[in-house]
Amino acid sequence: MFWSKRKQGDFSAELESHLQIETDRLHEQGFAESEARAAARRALGNRTSAEERFYESTRWMSWDLLWRDIRFGLRMLARNRVSTAAAIVTLALGIGANTAVFSLLNAVLLRNLPVQQPRELALFGEAQGMGSMDEFPKASLQLFSYPFFREFRQKNQVFFDVAAVSSILFTTHGRVAGGANLEKIGAELVSGSYFHTFGVNPILGRTLSDADDQHPGAHPVAVASFSWWQRRMAQDPAILGKTITIGHTVYSIIGVAPPEFFGVTVGQSPDVWIPLAMEKEISPGWNGLEKNLFQSLYVIGRRKPGVTMEQAGANTNLLLQQIIHEYAGPQPSVKQVEDMQHARIDLTPAATGLTHLRQAFSAPLAILMGVVALVLLIACANVANLLLARASARQREIAVRMSIGARRSRLIRQLLVESALMGLTGAALGVLLASAASRLLLVMVSTGSETLPISVAPDA
């Protein structure tokens, strides 16, 4: 806008320069000053018309007109405060409700994990089971043993890497940095390949490695989550090397995960990640790393480039049959043979992570999304009726403007600008409303004493 005004001023200055040159030339020929000036003006022509033609030929004219429409629209909205406020509030409620519900639906059902190339991840089974089972594999497997994971990771040919994570998030108590009081700590047991499989790099220190997960009880180390580091340690950069004492074992913190990474289970947010090799120390009464049929782990693999889910599934089930035949021994029973014939692993996409919330809330959230979408349509219909009533009251104004030369397209644009101003204002208020409403919805669906650790803030 300021650039266009400067250019307009430059053009006017150029006209004045030409006018002065012509005036000086005529004055030198013997004309009086006033006569020379008048003759120069006649030779130049209508200066105002020339400036208008210059203005209309410039590329910023449309932006200038739009700015005028915006200013006029703001004045018209201010003159009709009651109807304007009613329209904006109606839109804010409709847009806010939709944004709030969709933010929760997006967080629970749609949002990809904050890891590298999440669409390459494949979950073994559907993660429908929790806890452990101790029976020969049959039907579609959901949980897996630690020996199976280790052997599969070593022999498979279709996955870049494979990770295992305990199906149970251990909520335990320990002492942080040698403190005297016990504190509640959420510890998740994961394989040494966990962070490498997901492509997650630490912001401090290092993550777990295969060396940390080789020998049971040999490497008491932990990786802290960013949220726990921020909440408990006030983002102290000297966290590396500090200790967490759980039971009789002292764990050394070796790294901090990035702020966006909460793990792979939506609705859970571990404080620390500890190697699976420390399972017996974390859970003395419930463990079985050395048992072939102690199935308590979720397994997730990252497919190699160019490998389809079908190819990965075929190789996975071939390896499954080989491994469980080893478990059955050289002379399997009739029951084991029958179970082996039905045992299989169904690979499912894991881009959106694991969550037990989907089973509970997918249908209610879809229904609620439909309801609030209908509410938005009703809100839009009400605002449309309100604008039609305002347009009827402005018939005289529109007629006068058309009678003095305003084109139909000019009037339509003016009305559209006014509608856009109301819509944008309603949308801005709706997003502010959604920020609070999303949090309220999350509190309502959280069945425990604490709110589910899910980010429901509206994003782009």
N, C-alpha and C positions, 0 to 999 in steps of 0.2 A: 504493500500500500504506500509506504514512504518512498520507495523507489519510483513508483508511477508518478507520484506528485513531483519528484525531482525532475523526471523526464518531461513532464508537462511544463514545468518552470523553464527548463532548458529550451523548449520549443518557443515559448513566449519570448524569452530573451533573444532568441535568434530572429524572430519577427521584428522585435524592437530594433535590433541591429540593422536589419535590412531597411527599415523605415528611416533610421537615422542617416544611413549612407545616402539614400535617395534624397532626403531633405538637404544634406550638405551639398550634394551635386547641384540641385536646383538653386540653392542659395548662391553658389559660385557663379551661376549663369545670370544672376541679377535679380532673382525673385526675393521678395521680402521674406523674413523668417516665417511669419504666419502663413503666407501664401505658399511657400515651399513645403511647409509641413502639411497643409491641406492637400496640395497636389500629390505629395508622396503617399498620403493615406488613400486618395482615390486610385492611384496606380496599384497599390497593394491589394485593394479590395476589402471585403468584409473580414476583419481580423477575427472577430468572434466566431464566424462561420468556419474560418480556417482552423482555429483551435479546436472546435467541435469535431471537425472531420479528422484531425490528427488524433484526438481522443478516441473516436469510434474505430479508428484503424489499428489501435494498439491491442496487444494480446492481453493486457491486464484489465480491459474494460469489463469483461464478464465477472472477474473477481471483485472489481469495484462495485458492480451492480449487486452482486451477491452480498457484499458487506452492507450495502444500503438496505437490502431486503431483510438482513438479519437485524439491523438496528430498528427498522420499521416494525418487524415482527415482535421484537422485544417490547416496543412501546404499546403495540396492540394487546399483547398478553398482559401487560401491566394494567391496561385500562379495564380489562375484564378479569379481575383477580379471582372472583369466586369460581367461575367456570374453568379458568385455567388451573386453579388449585385442585378442583374436582377431577379434571382430566389427568393431571400429573399424579395425584395420589392413587387413582384407579390403575393407571399403568404401573406405578411403583409396586403396588400390591401384587398385580398379576405377574410382572417380570420377577419380582423378588421371590415369590413362591416357586416359580419354575426354576430359577437359578439355585435356590436352596436345595430343592429336592434333587435336581440334576447333579449338583455338587456331591451330594451324598451317594447317589447312584453311580456316579463316575468313580468315586473313591473306592466303592465296594466291588463294582462289577467290571468297569471298563479300563481304568488307568493302568498303563504298563508299569512294570517294576523299574525303578531308577537304576538300571544296570546297562551294560553294553549289549547292544543288539538283542533285546529281550525276546524277539520273535524266533530266535534260534534255540530257545530253551524248550525242553520236552520233559514233562513230568511222567514218572513211571506210575501208572494207575491214575486215580483221580483224587488221591489223598482223602478218601472218605473215612478211613480208620484212624484211630488214635490209641496210644498206649502200646500194647505188645500182644503178640500171639505166638504160641509155641506148638505148631502143628505142621505137618508136611504140606508144601505149597499145592494149592488146588484152585480151580476157577480163576478169576481175575485178581491178581495180586495187588494189594494196596500198601502193604508194609513189607520191609525187607530187612534181612539180617546184616550185621557188619561184615562177616566173612563173605557173604554174597556180593556186597558192594565192592569189597576190595578185589575179589576175583573178576567181577564183571568189568571194573574200571581198567584192569590190567589187560584183559583179553579182547575188549570190544574194538571194532574197526570203524564205527560210524560216528562216534562222539569225540569232539575235541577234548573234553574233560567231563568228569562226572563227579557230583557232590552228593553227600548224604547229610541229613539233618534229623535230629531226634523229633519224633512226632509230639513230644511233650515239652513245653517250656517249663523248666524247673524254677519254681519260686522258692528261694531259700533265704537264709539269713547269714550274714557274715560281718566281719570287721574290716573297714576300709582304712588303709594307710595306718594300720596299727591302732585305730581308735578303740575306746573302751566299750562303746555301745554297739549292740548288734543292729544291723540295718537290713531292710528287705532288699533283696537283689534278684532280678530275673536273669537266669543264666540259660543260654541255649547251647546245646552240645552239637557241634558240627564237625565235618571231616576237615582234614588239612587242606583239601582241594576246594573248599567252600568258596572263598573269596576269589580264587583264581578262575573257577568255573563261571562266576558271574561277572568277572572283569571289574571288580571293585577295588580301587586303590585307596590306601589310608591317607589321611591328611597329616597324621603324625606317626612316626615309627613304622612298623610293618604289620602285615596281616599274618594269619596262620599259614603254615606250610606243611608239606608232607612229613618233614622231619619232626614236627610237633605231634604227629598223629601215628607214629610207628609203633611205639611200645607202651602198653597200658601203664598209666600212672607215672610216666617218666618225664613229662613236660607240663608242669603246672603253670601255664601261661594263659593270658586272656586278652582279647581285643575289646576295648570299650566302645559303646555306641556314642555318637555325638551328643544325643539328647541327655544321656546319663553324665557324660563329661561336662556338659554345660550346666546341668542341674546340680550335680553333686560336687564337682571339682571347680566350678566357676571358670571353666575353660583354662585351667592352669596348664601352661605349656610344659611344666615339669612333671606331668603325670606319668611319663614313661619311667618304668622302674618302681613305681608305687605298688603296693601290695593289697590284695583282697584275701582275707582269711575266711575260708568256708570249711567248717568242721575242723579237722586237724591239718588241712592242706593250705599252704600259702601260695597264692597265684600272683604272678608278676604281670603287670600290664605292659604289653609290648607295642600297642598301637591304638589309634582312634579311627573309627570308620568315618566316612564322609557324612555331612549333615543330612543328605537326602536319603541315605540308605537306612531302612528300618528292619531289614531282613527280607525274607521271601514270603512270610505269612502275613497277609493283610489283617489288621486288627490285633497284632502282637508287636511289641517293641521291646526286645531284650535289652537289658542293661549291659551285658557282656556276652561275648561268644567264647566258648571254651572247647578245646579239642575233644572229640569223641573218646579218645584214649583215656580221658579222665572220668569216664562214666561211673566207675566204681567208687571214686572219691566223692563225686557229687551225689550219687544215689546208691549208698551201700546196700540197701535192701531190694533194689530193683535194677538189675543189670545183667548183661549177658553178651559181652563183646566176643567171647570165644566160642559161643554156641551157634551152630549153623542154622538152627531153626528159631532162634530168639529174634523175631521179626518186629522191630520197633522204629524203623527209620523210613523217612521219605527219601526218595532218590530222584535227582534232577540231572539231566545231561544237556550239554550244549552241542548241537549237531555241527558236524564239519561242513564247510562251505560246499554247496552243491548236493548235499545229502537230503533227500526228502523224508517226510515223516514215515511214508510207507517203507522206504528202504531201511530207515532206522528201526522201525518196528519189526521187520523181518529178521534183521541181524540180532536184535534184542531177544526175540523169542527163541531163536536158534541157540544163543548162548544160555538162555534160561534152561532149556531142556538138557543141555550138556552139564550144567552145574547141578541141577537137582538130581540127575542120574548119578552123579558122584556122591551126593548126599544119601541116596537110597542104597548105595553099595552094590556089590556084584550080584546079590540075590534079593531084589526088592520083593516085597509082599504083593499079593494081588491088589490090595487096596492102594498101595503106593503106585503101582502101574496104572491103575485107573485114574488116580489123582494126577499123575504126570501127563496123561493124555488130555486132561482138561485145563491144566495150568497154563496161564498165558499172562503177558504184560501188555496192557493197552496204553500206548503212549498218548498223552494229551498235551496240547499247547500250554506252556507255563508262562507266557508273556505277562499275564496279569497277576502272577503269583498264586500262592495257596491261600485259601480262606474258607473257614466253615461258616462265615457270615452269608455267603452266597445262597446256601441251601435255605437259610432262615429268612433272608430278606429280599431275594431276587424277585419273587412274585409280588409281595407287598409294595416294593419300591416301583415296580413296573406299573402296578395299578395306581399308585399315588401320582406317578409321573403323568399318567393319562388324565387323572382328575385335575391336576393343576394346569395342564395344557388346556383343558376345557375352560377352566377359570380364566385363563389368559384370553381365550377367544371371546368369552363373555365380556371381559374388560375392554377388549378392542371394539366390540360392537357398541358398548355403552359410550365409549369415547367418540366413535364415528357418529352416533346419533347426536352427541353434544356438539360436535363440529358442524353438522348439518344445520342444527338449530342456530348456531352462531352465523353460519353463512346466510341463512334466510334473513337474519336481522341486519346483515351488511349489504343487502341488495342495493340500497340507495347509494352507498359508498362506491360499490363496484360499478354501478351505472354511471356515476359522475366521472370516475376514472376512465371508463371506456369512451365517454363523450368528449374528453379532452385529449384523446389519442392513444390511450394505453391499449396495447395489444392483448388478445386473449391469452397467449402464451406467457406474457409478463404477469398477468393476474394469477394464472395457475401456479407459476413459480413462486409468487409471493405467498399464496396459501399453503403450498407444499413446505416452504421454509418455516412458516409458523407451526405447521404440524410436526416438522422435524425437530424444532426447538422443544416442543412439549415432549416428544418421544424420547429425545436424548436426556432431558432432565428427569423424566420418569424412569428411564433405564439406569441413570446414575444413582438415583435414590433407591431403586430396586436392588442394585448390587450391594449397596450399604445395608439394606434390610436383610439381604440374603446372608451376609456375613454372620449376623447374629442368629438368624433363623436356622442356618446350617448347624451351628454349634448346639442349638436347642434340640434339633432333630437327633443329633448324635448322642446327646445326653438321654433322650427318650428311648433310643434303641439299645443303650448300654445297660445290660442286665446286672452287671456286677457293681461293686462299690465305687469303682473308678471308671472314668469315661474311656471308651475305646481309643487307643492311640492311632487315630486316623486323621489325616489332614483333609479337612472339608472346606478350606478357604477357597472362594471362587478364583479360578485361574483364567488364563486367556481363552 
